[in-house]
Amino acid sequence: MSSATPQPPADFDPAIASRAVEWLFELQEAGDAEAPRRAFESWLAEHPDHRRAWEHIQRVNARLHSVADNAPPVRKALLGGPRRRRRELLIALLTAGASGGLWLHSGHGRRNTGLLADLRTGIGERRTLELADGSELAINSDSALDVRFDEQARQLSLHRGEILIRTGQDPARRPFVVLTRYGALRPLGTRFAVRILPDAGHLAVFEGAVAVQHSGDTAPRVTLQAGEQLRFAPGLDEAPQAADENAVAWREDILVAANMRLADFLAEVGRHRHGRLACAPEIADWRVSGTYRLDDTDRILDVLRASLPVRIDTLTRYWVTVHPAT
C-alpha cells in the first residue's frame, strides 16, 4: 500500500488556503489573460500568508498528481466524470491538503480526513438519506462523514461540515454515537444537528436529548435538552443557549435570516458557493432578514443589492465583496 504523507500542518487560515486553490484553477482557465494575473499578483501582495498559502498549494498539487499516478481510484476520480464534479473534488482535496490533512491510500485502508469519506457533499450540494437503522440523515454543503454500523454500535464520524439527524428505533438497541475531533455525542432518541467550526463543534438539539463528551474525557460533560445548543471542545466551558430551528432550514435548501448581521449572513451564503464572499467592515453590522433559496446564491446577491444600499464588487467570479453603495 502506498501513500502520500503530508508535511506538518500549515498555520495559516484555511480560508486563505481555500482562496489559493481557487486561484490555481482560475489562472489555469485564464491562460494568458492579463487581468486575472494582475488580480492574483495583488492578492499575493496583500499579506505574507497569501504567498505562503500559494506556495503550499503548489506543493500539495504536485503531490496529489503523484498520488493519483499510483492510486487508480483517485486517478479515476480526478480524470473521469463531469467537469464540475472533478473540480469540486480537486478543491476538496487541495484545501484539505493545505491544512496538513492530505492522506490518500491506493488500497482499502481507512481514511481519517474525509477526503474519501463514505458520504460527502460538494460545495452547494445537500443530501438527505435513510441509514440502515431507519435514521434520517441530512448532509449540508461541503461536508464529509464516515458511517459504521456493527453489532455493538451505530457510529457516525463527522470530519467536516454539518449534519442533521433524526435517530431511528433500533431493534438491537445499539447505542448511537457521533464522533468529532472535539468530542463524542450520544443522543437519547432525538433530532439534532452537529456542525464542525474552525475551533469547536456545535450541537443543537431539537427533540430528545444529547450527551456531550469532550475529547479526552471519560464521562459526559453535559446533556443538552430539546431547544438547547452548545459549542463544545476540550477546555471550552460555555453555557447552553437557546437553539434556533431556522439554523437547519438548509435541510429544505433555504437560508432563513432573522435580524442577522450582514457579515454573518454572507458567511452563511459563502458556505454554498465556491470562492471568497466578503463583507466590507463598515457594513458588517447591518441587519438582514428574509428567506432565501440556497440553490441560487447569485440570486441572493441580486436580492441583497435590491433591498440594501450596497454594491457587489466582483473582481472575478470567485472573489466577491459587498460594499456600501456610496
C-alpha positions in Angstrom: 0.0 0.0 0.0 1.4 3.4 -1.0 0.5 6.7 0.5 1.4 10.4 0.4 2.4 11.7 3.8 1.6 15.4 4.5 4.0 17.9 5.7 3.3 19.4 9.1 0.1 21.3 9.2 0.3 24.9 7.8 -0.5 27.5 10.4 -2.4 29.9 8.0 -6.1 30.4 7.9 -7.9 27.6 6.0 -9.9 30.3 4.2 -6.7 31.6 2.7 -5.7 28.1 1.6 -9.2 27.8 0.0 -8.7 31.0 -1.9 -5.3 29.9 -3.1 -6.9 26.8 -4.5 -9.4 28.9 -6.4 -6.6 31.0 -7.8 -4.9 27.8 -9.1 -8.0 26.9 -11.1 -8.7 30.4 -12.2 -5.2 31.0 -13.6 -5.4 27.7 -15.4 -8.6 28.7 -17.0 -7.5 32.3 -17.8 -4.5 31.2 -19.8 -2.5 34.3 -20.9 -5.2 36.9 -19.9 -3.6 39.8 -18.1 -6.4 40.9 -15.8 -6.7 37.7 -13.7 -2.9 37.6 -13.4 -2.8 41.2 -12.1 -5.6 40.5 -9.6 -3.7 37.4 -8.5 -0.4 39.3 -8.0 -2.4 41.9 -6.0 -3.8 39.2 -3.8 -0.3 37.7 -3.2 1.0 41.1 -2.1 -1.9 41.7 0.4 -0.4 39.5 3.1 2.6 37.2 3.6 0.3 34.3 4.4 -1.2 34.6 0.9 2.2 33.8 -0.7 2.8 31.1 1.8 -0.5 29.5 1.1 0.1 29.7 -2.6 3.4 28.0 -2.4 2.0 25.3 -0.1 -0.9 24.7 -2.5 1.5 24.2 -5.4 3.4 21.6 -3.4 0.2 19.8 -2.5 -1.0 19.9 -6.1 2.2 18.3 -7.3 2.0 15.6 -4.5 -1.7 15.0 -5.4 -0.8 14.2 -9.0 1.9 11.8 -7.8 -0.6 10.0 -5.6 -3.1 9.8 -8.5 -0.5 8.0 -10.6 -0.2 5.3 -8.0 -3.8 5.1 -6.9 -6.3 4.1 -9.6 -9.5 5.1 -7.6 -8.0 8.6 -7.1 -6.9 8.9 -10.7 -10.3 7.9 -11.9 -12.0 10.5 -9.7 -9.6 13.2 -10.9 -9.8 12.4 -14.6 -13.3 11.0 -15.1 -16.8 12.3 -14.6 -18.3 15.7 -15.3 -16.1 18.7 -15.3 -17.9 20.3 -12.4 -17.6 17.2 -10.2 -13.9 16.9 -10.9 -13.4 20.5 -10.0 -15.3 20.1 -6.7 -13.2 17.0 -5.8 -9.9 18.8 -6.6 -10.9 21.8 -4.5 -11.8 19.4 -1.6 -8.5 17.5 -1.9 -6.3 20.5 -2.2 -7.9 22.6 0.5 -7.6 19.6 2.9 -4.0 19.2 1.9 -3.3 22.8 2.6 -4.3 22.3 6.2 -2.0 19.3 6.5 -4.6 16.7 6.1 -3.8 15.0 2.7 -3.7 11.3 3.3 -4.8 9.2 0.4 -4.3 5.4 0.1 -4.3 3.4 -3.0 -5.6 0.3 -1.1 -8.6 -0.1 1.1 -7.3 1.3 4.3 -9.4 3.7 6.4 -9.1 7.4 5.9 -9.3 9.9 8.6 -9.7 13.3 6.9 -13.0 13.0 5.0 -11.4 13.3 1.5 -12.6 9.8 0.6 -15.3 9.5 3.3 -18.3 7.2 3.0 -20.6 10.2 2.5 -19.5 13.6 1.0 -21.2 16.7 -0.4 -19.6 19.2 -2.7 -19.9 23.0 -2.2 -23.5 23.9 -2.8 -24.7 20.3 -2.6 -27.1 19.0 0.1 -28.3 15.4 0.5 -30.9 13.5 2.6 -30.9 9.8 3.0 -32.1 7.0 5.3 -29.5 4.9 7.2 -29.7 1.2 7.7 -31.4 1.5 11.1 -34.1 3.9 9.8 -32.4 7.0 11.0 -32.8 10.0 8.7 -29.5 11.9 7.8 -29.4 15.3 6.1 -25.9 16.5 5.0 -25.2 20.1 4.4 -22.9 21.7 1.8 -19.2 20.7 1.8 -19.5 18.0 4.4 -17.9 14.6 4.9 -18.5 11.7 7.3 -18.0 8.0 7.7 -20.7 5.6 8.7 -20.0 2.4 10.6 -22.8 0.2 11.9 -21.8 -3.1 13.6 -23.1 -5.4 16.3 -22.0 -3.1 19.1 -22.9 0.4 18.0 -24.2 2.8 15.3 -21.4 5.3 14.7 -21.0 8.4 12.5 -17.7 10.2 12.3 -18.1 13.7 11.1 -14.9 15.1 9.5 -16.2 18.5 8.3 -19.3 20.4 7.6 -22.7 19.8 9.2 -25.4 17.1 9.5 -28.9 16.9 10.8 -30.0 13.6 12.3 -33.3 12.0 13.3 -32.4 8.8 15.1 -34.3 5.6 14.3 -35.6 2.9 16.6 -33.0 0.2 16.6 -34.4 -3.3 17.5 -31.0 -4.3 18.7 -30.8 -1.2 21.0 -27.3 -0.4 19.8 -26.1 3.0 21.1 -25.9 5.8 18.5 -22.8 8.0 18.7 -21.5 10.9 16.6 -17.7 11.3 16.8 -15.9 14.6 16.0 -12.4 15.7 16.7 -13.8 17.9 19.5 -15.8 15.2 21.3 -18.4 12.5 21.1 -22.2 13.0 21.1 -24.6 10.3 22.4 -28.3 11.0 21.5 -31.2 9.6 23.5 -33.9 9.2 20.9 -33.7 12.6 19.3 -33.3 15.0 16.4 -30.2 17.1 16.5 -27.6 19.0 14.3 -23.9 18.8 14.5 -21.5 21.3 12.8 -17.7 21.5 12.7 -16.5 25.0 13.3 -12.9 26.2 13.0 -12.2 25.9 16.7 -15.0 23.8 18.1 -18.0 21.6 17.4 -21.5 22.9 17.6 -24.5 20.9 18.7 -28.2 22.0 18.5 -30.9 19.7 19.9 -34.5 19.9 18.6 -36.0 16.8 20.1 -35.0 14.5 22.9 -31.5 15.0 24.5 -27.9 14.5 23.6 -25.0 13.8 26.0 -21.7 15.7 25.2 -18.4 14.1 26.0 -15.3 16.2 25.2 -12.3 14.5 23.6 -10.1 13.1 26.4 -12.9 13.0 28.9 -14.1 9.7 30.3 -17.7 10.8 31.2 -20.2 13.2 29.6 -19.6 16.8 30.3 -23.2 17.9 29.9 -26.5 16.7 28.5 -28.4 19.1 26.2 -32.2 19.0 26.2 -34.5 19.9 23.3 -34.3 23.6 22.4 -30.7 24.0 23.5 -27.4 24.4 21.6 -23.8 24.5 22.7 -20.3 24.9 21.3 -18.0 22.1 22.6 -14.3 21.4 22.6 -11.7 20.4 25.2 -11.1 23.3 27.5 -14.2 25.1 26.4 -16.8 25.6 29.1 -19.8 27.5 27.8 -23.4 27.6 29.0 -26.1 26.2 26.6 -28.0 28.7 24.6 -31.5 28.6 23.0 -31.4 26.6 19.8 -32.8 28.1 16.6 -34.7 25.8 14.3 -34.2 28.2 11.4 -30.5 27.3 11.5 -31.2 24.0 9.9 -33.5 25.4 7.2 -30.7 24.4 4.8 -32.4 20.9 5.0 -35.0 22.4 2.7 -32.5 24.4 0.6 -33.4 27.6 2.4 -31.5 30.1 4.4 -33.6 32.0 7.0 -32.2 35.3 8.3 -33.9 37.0 11.3 -32.2 40.3 12.0 -28.8 38.6 11.1 -25.6 40.6 10.9 -24.7 41.1 7.2 -21.2 39.7 7.8 -22.7 36.5 9.3 -25.3 36.3 6.5 -22.7 36.5 3.8 -20.6 33.9 5.7 -23.6 31.5 5.6 -24.2 32.2 1.9 -20.5 31.6 1.3 -20.7 28.1 2.6 -22.8 27.2 -0.5 -20.7 28.8 -3.3 -17.1 28.5 -4.5 -14.6 31.2 -3.8 -14.5 34.2 -1.5 -17.6 36.2 -0.5 -16.6 39.0 1.8 -18.2 42.0 3.5 -16.7 45.4 3.9 -16.1 46.0 7.7 -18.1 49.3 7.8 -21.3 47.5 6.9 -20.6 44.2 8.8 -23.2 45.0 11.5 -26.0 45.9 9.1 -29.0 43.6 9.6 -30.7 41.2 7.1 -34.0 39.4 7.4 -35.8 37.2 5.0 -35.9 33.7 3.4 -33.5 32.9 0.6 -33.1 29.9 -1.8 -29.7 28.4 -1.4 -29.7 26.8 -4.9 -29.0 30.2 -6.5 -26.5 32.2 -4.5 -26.1 34.8 -7.3 -29.8 35.5 -7.0 -29.3 36.0 -3.2 -26.7 38.7 -4.0 -29.1 40.3 -6.5 -31.9 40.5 -3.9 -29.4 41.9 -1.4 -28.4 44.6 -3.8 -32.0 45.5 -4.4 -33.0 45.6 -0.7 -30.0 47.4 0.8 -27.8 50.3 -0.3 -24.9 48.1 -1.2 -22.9 47.4 -4.3 -21.5 44.0 -5.3 -17.9 44.2 -6.5 -16.8 41.2 -8.5 -13.1 41.1 -9.1 -13.6 37.5 -10.5 -16.5 35.1 -10.1 -14.6 33.6 -7.2 -13.7 36.9 -5.5 -16.8 38.9 -4.5 -17.0 41.7 -1.9 -20.1 43.6 -0.7 -19.5 47.3 -0.1 -21.7 50.3 0.8 -23.3 51.8 -2.3 -21.7 55.2 -1.7 
